[in-house]
């Protein structure tokens, strides 16, 4: 999947004393699903419940989830602890062996309302995720705020990258019908949301399982036509090799589609990409970024990159480092390689942990320099930004900008004048 770092939990959602709290690890899709799960549990009348929604993308994410569960038991001795998410789906026995855990709920089961009403049900409720054939849309009012809303359009993955366990936690690819997606977005815009993010595990595979096999570009067309009040449409992580022609045109020509793509690149060396079982080569990524930028110069790119994949030599790693400049990337998600049990990559010759750590640090430093270069381009410019919270907003290309606290509400679009940056975030003022 095109993941986001699994490096630590999101803050638990606040609830009334004795209510439902959710601690979320991993990607934006998990964060979205946590909102659905929290709503189901509250509707079922659950009390004094802590739900840990786990991630399995790295071994570190699993370790941190287990650590959080132990801490939660110490802090909330009377609470019921429920564990769900990808790590729970893939290895329910590991969590069942933890005395701190009261119940384990599978990734499919967690999205069913009745799963949270059965307090006295069996302790482990995890079924075969590969047998799931449908994904239903669930409407949520943003991720704990009013800035932007997330709409799940797809779940699961049909690809089998050699390093990835996510298909075994999410199942095969399945799509939410376009009509359901459009209706959700119309409801959200009617409730005041200016920006919607399409999210999923592999959203560029959207539609392959639907009648007529429509593409993601066709879904974007349906959204833009069917939800005319939507000001900003943003895509979450995508697989670059699957950008269809219609989607390319919308990303480059449609002002309502945000000029920001987060690409699942993973590496910049052809042999490593083949060993990862990726479906693109180095030059494919470079050509795509060049074509996109030629049509829409203001577009910004993020990317997932893995440091220290098995068999990676110094020269191969140098190709990945160089890809940051060759694609003019701005936002990096760097993953030190972590062998996941049962994957082909875990059986390949491994690098020393010290070498992996060093390469990840060098790649992050390269990313810091790339972000600085990207932010430099904004200084002195004036642009629209979406206010996420008091004193903080994001430009269309997802650059963060600090603002003086003002009267603009969360989710408002404001005009800002960029005055500088600190290497990580822009600084600016609200333009009159």
Secondary structure, 3 states (H helix, E strand, C coil): CCCCCCCCCCCCCCCCCCCEEEEECCCHHHHHHHHHHHHHHHHCCCCCEEEEEECCCCHHHHHHHHHHHHHHHHHCCCCEEEEEEHHHHHCHHHHHCCCCCCEEECCCHHHCHHHHCCCCCCCEECCCHHHCCCCCCCCCCCCCCCCCEEEECEECCCCCCCCCCHHHHHCCCEECCHHHHHHHHHHHHHCCCCEEEEECCCHHHCCCCCCCCCCHHHHHHHHHHHCCCCCEEEECCECHHHCCHHHHHHHHHCCCECCEEEEEEECCCHHHHHHHCCCCCHHHHHHHHHHHHHHCCCCEEEEEEEECCCCCCHHHHHHHHHHHHHCCCCEEEEEECCCCCCCHHHHCCCCCHHHHHHHHHHHHHHHHHHHHHHHHCCCCCEEEEEEEECCEEEECCCCEEEECCCCCCCCCEEEEEEEEECCCCEEEEECC
